[in-house]
Amino acid sequence: MGGGKRILSGENPYARVLAGDMRENDKYATYFPLLYLLSAASQWAGLRDYDSWIFFWRQVFFLFTLAVGFLIFHVLYQRRGAAVALLGFLLWLFNPWTLTSLMAAHPEPLPIFLLLLSALLFPKRPRTALLLFGVSLALKQIAVFAVPLYLIWICRDSKGNLRRAVSGVVALAAVPLLLSLPFLIWNAEAYLKSICFSATRYPQASSSLGSVDVLLGLQGPAARLPMFALMGLVYLAAWRRRAAESDPSTASSSCSSCLRP
């Protein structure tokens, strides 16, 4: 609520980070702008006190939690049948992370839903998928780890057409860049430090849920290495699949041509 409230008051929600040390979290605005703009819009519409505001957003996040579950059910039902689909749906709804997020009214289900929907739509409606991905990224940085994956998909979808590849990258980045521009103009240092704070702060456990970096006692950039290693394997698998789906004699040249200036 604080970020939206500061916007309505004419304050920069990202300026608080300038007084910190980029290690300790003091309720800094670390999300991308769309979430704070939506918060400000809901307060402008009448949800001025915290109780009404949190009640509204808790329902929104709960609905998107269900929506993520239905997406999981749909995908698994198509590929593995009803039993596996139901198991996936229940595991998503009742795992400790989801339950903790719901109790704390965390916004993650909204960008996760848009990210999953984007991935499902990409094969048949790539432009719509890329815009949805941009909206997800403009809400929270969860989708940032899928950017290399989407670049691989864009490269594959463009089939060596540079203009098509550039158009895909523009569609991918348009929403977060346009929404970030006013805050970059307002105070670029505050905005960039706030966005980067998640990568430099001390690792923190959420309730009783310890992340890998907390369990290993890692701090700073080293705390992100396990996640980066896992994501690197995902990117490698996507790249190898792209190469396998291409003509072996042109797999390398077609991708290099779509990325060459």
C-alpha positions in Angstrom: 0.0 0.0 0.0 2.9 2.3 0.8 4.2 2.6 -2.7 0.8 3.5 -4.2 0.2 6.0 -1.3 3.5 7.8 -2.0 2.6 8.1 -5.7 -0.7 9.7 -4.8 1.1 12.1 -2.5 3.5 13.1 -5.2 6.5 11.2 -3.7 8.8 8.9 -5.5 8.2 5.4 -4.1 11.8 4.4 -5.0 13.6 7.2 -3.3 13.7 5.4 0.1 16.5 3.1 -1.1 19.0 5.9 -1.4 19.2 6.1 2.4 20.1 2.4 2.7 23.2 0.3 2.3 21.8 -2.1 -0.4 22.0 -4.9 2.1 19.3 -4.4 4.8 15.7 -4.2 3.7 13.7 -1.3 5.1 10.5 -1.8 3.1 11.9 -0.5 -0.1 9.9 -0.4 -3.3 11.6 -3.2 -5.1 8.9 -4.1 -7.7 8.5 -2.7 -11.1 6.1 0.2 -11.4 2.9 -1.4 -12.6 2.1 -2.9 -9.2 2.5 0.4 -7.4 0.4 2.2 -10.1 -2.4 -0.4 -9.6 -2.1 0.1 -5.8 -2.4 3.9 -6.3 -5.4 3.4 -8.7 -7.2 1.3 -6.1 -6.6 3.9 -3.4 -7.7 6.7 -5.7 -10.9 4.7 -6.4 -11.8 4.7 -2.7 -9.7 2.0 -0.9 -8.0 4.5 1.4 -7.8 2.6 4.7 -5.5 -0.4 5.0 -8.3 -2.9 5.9 -10.4 -2.3 2.8 -7.3 -2.1 0.6 -5.8 -5.4 1.8 -9.2 -7.1 1.7 -9.6 -6.2 -2.0 -6.2 -7.2 -3.1 -6.3 -10.4 -1.0 -9.3 -11.5 -3.1 -7.6 -10.5 -6.3 -4.5 -12.5 -5.5 -6.6 -15.5 -4.4 -8.5 -15.5 -7.7 -5.2 -15.4 -9.6 -3.9 -18.2 -7.4 -6.9 -20.3 -8.5 -6.3 -19.2 -12.1 -2.7 -20.5 -12.0 -4.0 -23.7 -10.7 -6.5 -24.0 -13.5 -3.7 -23.4 -16.1 -1.6 -26.1 -14.5 -4.7 -28.4 -14.5 -5.4 -27.6 -18.2 -1.8 -28.3 -19.3 -1.5 -31.5 -17.4 -4.9 -32.7 -18.4 -4.0 -32.3 -22.0 -0.8 -34.2 -21.6 -1.1 -36.6 -18.7 -4.8 -37.1 -18.0 -7.2 -36.1 -15.2 -5.4 -37.8 -12.3 -2.1 -36.1 -12.8 -3.8 -32.8 -13.6 -5.7 -32.9 -10.3 -2.5 -33.8 -8.4 -0.8 -30.8 -10.0 -3.7 -28.5 -9.2 -3.7 -29.6 -5.5 0.1 -29.4 -5.1 0.0 -25.8 -6.4 -2.8 -24.7 -4.1 -1.7 -26.4 -0.9 2.1 -26.3 -1.0 3.7 -24.2 1.8 4.9 -21.4 -0.5 1.4 -20.8 -2.0 -0.3 -20.9 1.4 2.3 -18.5 2.9 1.9 -16.1 0.0 -1.9 -16.1 0.4 -1.8 -15.5 4.1 0.6 -12.6 3.6 -1.3 -11.3 0.5 1.8 -11.4 -1.6 1.3 -10.3 -5.3 3.2 -13.2 -6.9 0.1 -15.1 -8.3 -0.7 -12.2 -10.6 2.6 -12.1 -12.5 3.0 -15.9 -12.4 -0.4 -16.3 -14.0 0.5 -13.8 -16.8 3.8 -15.5 -17.3 2.3 -19.0 -17.6 -0.4 -17.8 -19.9 2.2 -16.1 -22.0 4.2 -19.3 -22.4 1.1 -21.2 -23.3 0.1 -18.7 -26.0 3.5 -18.2 -27.5 3.4 -21.0 -30.1 0.1 -19.8 -31.7 -0.1 -16.1 -30.7 3.5 -14.9 -30.1 2.7 -11.1 -30.1 0.0 -11.5 -27.6 2.2 -13.7 -25.5 5.1 -11.3 -25.6 2.9 -8.4 -24.5 1.5 -10.5 -21.6 5.1 -11.4 -20.7 5.9 -7.6 -20.6 2.9 -7.0 -18.3 4.0 -9.8 -16.0 7.5 -8.3 -15.9 6.1 -4.8 -15.2 4.4 -6.2 -12.1 7.4 -8.0 -10.5 10.8 -9.3 -11.5 9.8 -13.0 -11.5 9.6 -13.1 -15.3 13.1 -11.6 -15.7 14.6 -15.0 -15.4 12.6 -16.1 -18.4 13.9 -13.3 -20.7 16.7 -15.4 -22.2 14.2 -18.2 -22.7 11.9 -15.9 -24.6 14.8 -14.5 -26.6 15.6 -18.1 -27.8 11.9 -18.5 -28.7 11.9 -15.2 -30.6 15.0 -16.3 -32.4 13.4 -19.6 -33.4 10.1 -17.9 -34.4 11.8 -15.3 -36.5 13.5 -17.9 -38.7 16.4 -15.6 -39.5 14.2 -12.6 -40.3 15.9 -9.7 -38.5 12.9 -7.3 -38.7 10.7 -10.0 -37.1 13.2 -10.7 -34.4 13.5 -7.0 -33.5 9.7 -6.6 -33.5 9.5 -9.5 -31.1 12.1 -8.0 -28.7 10.3 -4.6 -28.8 7.0 -6.3 -28.0 8.7 -8.1 -25.1 10.2 -5.0 -23.6 7.6 -2.3 -24.5 5.4 -2.4 -21.4 8.1 -2.5 -18.7 10.2 0.1 -20.5 7.3 2.5 -21.0 6.2 2.2 -17.4 9.7 2.6 -16.1 10.5 5.7 -18.2 8.7 8.2 -15.9 10.5 6.9 -12.8 13.9 6.9 -14.6 13.3 10.5 -15.5 12.1 11.3 -12.0 15.2 9.7 -10.3 17.2 7.2 -12.3 19.6 6.3 -9.4 16.7 5.6 -7.0 14.8 3.5 -9.5 17.8 1.4 -10.6 19.0 0.8 -7.1 15.6 -0.2 -6.0 15.2 -2.7 -8.8 18.7 -4.1 -8.2 18.2 -4.3 -4.4 16.8 -7.8 -4.7 20.1 -9.1 -6.1 22.3 -7.4 -3.4 20.3 -7.6 -0.2 21.0 -10.2 2.6 19.1 -13.5 2.0 15.9 -13.7 4.1 13.7 -16.7 5.0 10.0 -16.2 4.4 8.3 -17.4 7.6 9.6 -20.9 8.3 10.4 -21.4 4.6 14.2 -21.2 4.1 15.5 -20.7 0.6 18.6 -22.5 -0.7 20.8 -19.5 -0.1 19.6 -19.2 3.5 20.2 -22.9 4.2 23.7 -22.7 2.7 24.6 -19.5 4.5 25.3 -17.7 1.2 25.1 -13.9 0.9 25.3 -11.2 -1.8 25.8 -12.3 -5.4 26.9 -15.8 -4.3 23.5 -16.4 -2.8 22.0 -16.3 -6.3 24.4 -18.9 -7.8 22.2 -22.0 -7.2 19.3 -20.3 -8.9 21.4 -19.0 -11.8 22.9 -22.5 -12.3 19.4 -24.0 -12.5 18.2 -21.4 -14.9 21.3 -21.9 -17.0 20.3 -25.5 -17.5 16.8 -24.4 -18.6 18.3 -22.0 -21.1 20.7 -24.7 -22.4 17.8 -27.2 -22.8 15.7 -24.6 -24.7 18.7 -23.7 -27.0 19.4 -27.4 -27.7 15.8 -28.0 -28.6 15.8 -25.0 -30.9 18.9 -26.3 -32.6 17.3 -29.8 -32.9 14.2 -28.4 -34.5 16.3 -26.5 -37.1 18.2 -27.8 -40.0 21.5 -28.9 -38.5 23.4 -27.1 -41.4 21.6 -23.8 -40.7 20.8 -23.9 -37.0 23.8 -21.7 -36.0 23.6 -19.3 -39.0 19.9 -18.6 -38.7 20.1 -17.6 -35.1 23.2 -15.5 -35.5 21.5 -13.7 -38.5 18.5 -12.8 -36.4 20.6 -11.3 -33.7 23.2 -9.6 -35.9 22.7 -5.8 -36.2 
